[in-house]
């Protein structure tokens, strides 16, 4: 019986499409908010006052918490991967890998969007640095089928089934 929902995959094409959706949607919102902030505060010969003014220590606290949440996503991913490796069927391994990857991409994306919103609202450069750092972290973890095979420690017959377009059992 095929499992329904976003994480229910039974073929390589489903797997790669859903992994790409997770990856690109996680980049989109922080990048948009960063560009809106840059457009607002970095315009030549114009001074725009920020919407909100916070003390410097509070800005640093928010920026550090954004970095912490982004790193928490990577830690939760690393914690979930052994569960995916231990599955018997390739379909279950791929589904568990997608669930683990959702932590890997959505938590850093959430904290990057929060930092981007902070930059847009306050104009503090610390938030822009955090957004760029989180986007770099996400881009360095770009998903590929080769990395998925390596992360899941697939055997030769599983790799050949993974790369084929046959339905996984």
KESEPA-160219 format. One record per residue (C-alpha): residue in three letters; x, y, z. Coordinates in steps of 0.1 Angstrom, whole numbers, padded with zeros to 4 digits, always signed. Layout:
N
ALAXYZ
...
This chain:
169
UNK+0000+0000+0000
UNK+0014+0034-0010
UNK+0018+0059+0017
UNK+0001+0092+0010
UNK+0014+0127+0018
UNK+0045+0147+0010
UNK+0069+0121+0025
UNK+0053+0091+0008
UNK+0077+0084-0020
UNK+0079+0052-0041
UNK+0102+0062-0070
UNK+0134+0082-0075
UNK+0116+0110-0094
UNK+0092+0116-0065
UNK+0121+0116-0041
UNK+0142+0141-0060
UNK+0113+0164-0067
UNK+0102+0165-0031
UNK+0138+0169-0019
UNK+0142+0198-0044
UNK+0110+0214-0032
UNK+0122+0213+0004
UNK+0156+0228-0006
UNK+0144+0256-0029
UNK+0115+0266-0007
UNK+0138+0269+0023
UNK+0160+0293+0004
UNK+0133+0315-0010
UNK+0118+0333+0020
UNK+0151+0343+0037
UNK+0165+0355+0004
UNK+0134+0376-0004
UNK+0134+0392+0030
UNK+0172+0399+0027
UNK+0166+0416-0006
UNK+0138+0437+0007
UNK+0160+0448+0036
UNK+0189+0456+0013
UNK+0166+0476-0010
UNK+0152+0495+0019
UNK+0184+0504+0038
UNK+0212+0502+0012
UNK+0196+0527-0013
UNK+0221+0554-0023
UNK+0215+0589-0010
UNK+0185+0580+0011
UNK+0182+0575+0048
UNK+0153+0553+0060
UNK+0146+0551+0097
UNK+0140+0516+0110
UNK+0105+0505+0120
UNK+0117+0491+0153
UNK+0147+0502+0175
UNK+0161+0476+0199
UNK+0191+0478+0222
UNK+0223+0464+0209
UNK+0224+0435+0233
UNK+0189+0424+0223
UNK+0200+0425+0186
UNK+0229+0402+0194
UNK+0207+0379+0214
UNK+0182+0375+0185
UNK+0210+0370+0160
UNK+0226+0343+0182
UNK+0193+0326+0187
UNK+0188+0325+0150
UNK+0222+0308+0146
UNK+0212+0284+0174
UNK+0179+0274+0157
UNK+0197+0268+0124
UNK+0223+0246+0140
UNK+0195+0228+0159
UNK+0180+0218+0125
UNK+0213+0202+0114
UNK+0216+0184+0148
UNK+0181+0170+0145
UNK+0189+0158+0110
UNK+0220+0140+0122
UNK+0199+0124+0150
UNK+0172+0111+0126
UNK+0196+0097+0099
UNK+0204+0065+0119
UNK+0167+0057+0121
UNK+0165+0060+0083
UNK+0195+0038+0078
UNK+0180+0010+0100
UNK+0149+0006+0078
UNK+0145-0026+0058
UNK+0128-0013+0026
UNK+0142+0013+0003
UNK+0109+0031+0003
UNK+0109+0034+0041
UNK+0145+0046+0040
UNK+0137+0073+0015
UNK+0106+0084+0034
UNK+0126+0087+0067
UNK+0154+0105+0049
UNK+0129+0131+0036
UNK+0115+0136+0071
UNK+0150+0141+0084
UNK+0158+0165+0056
UNK+0128+0186+0065
UNK+0146+0194+0097
UNK+0178+0201+0079
UNK+0162+0227+0056
UNK+0131+0241+0074
UNK+0146+0250+0107
UNK+0175+0270+0092
UNK+0150+0285+0067
UNK+0128+0296+0096
UNK+0156+0312+0115
UNK+0169+0328+0083
UNK+0135+0342+0076
UNK+0133+0356+0111
UNK+0168+0372+0108
UNK+0157+0386+0074
UNK+0126+0401+0089
UNK+0148+0415+0117
UNK+0170+0431+0092
UNK+0141+0445+0073
UNK+0125+0459+0105
UNK+0157+0472+0123
UNK+0183+0477+0096
UNK+0210+0461+0118
UNK+0238+0446+0098
UNK+0241+0417+0123
UNK+0208+0402+0109
UNK+0220+0405+0073
UNK+0252+0386+0082
UNK+0232+0359+0099
UNK+0209+0356+0069
UNK+0238+0353+0045
UNK+0255+0327+0069
UNK+0223+0306+0071
UNK+0218+0307+0033
UNK+0254+0296+0029
UNK+0248+0267+0053
UNK+0217+0257+0034
UNK+0234+0260+0000
UNK+0264+0239+0012
UNK+0239+0211+0020
UNK+0224+0210-0014
UNK+0206+0177-0019
UNK+0217+0152-0045
UNK+0209+0116-0051
UNK+0246+0107-0046
UNK+0246+0123-0012
UNK+0213+0106-0003
UNK+0228+0072-0012
UNK+0259+0080+0008
UNK+0239+0093+0039
UNK+0217+0062+0038
UNK+0246+0038+0034
UNK+0228+0020+0005
UNK+0242-0013-0008
UNK+0249-0020-0045
UNK+0215-0035-0053
UNK+0197-0007-0034
UNK+0217+0019-0053
UNK+0208+0004-0086
UNK+0171+0002-0076
UNK+0173+0038-0062
UNK+0187+0051-0095
UNK+0162+0032-0117
UNK+0126+0045-0122
UNK+0111+0013-0109
UNK+0086+0015-0080
UNK+0104+0007-0047
UNK+0091-0021-0026
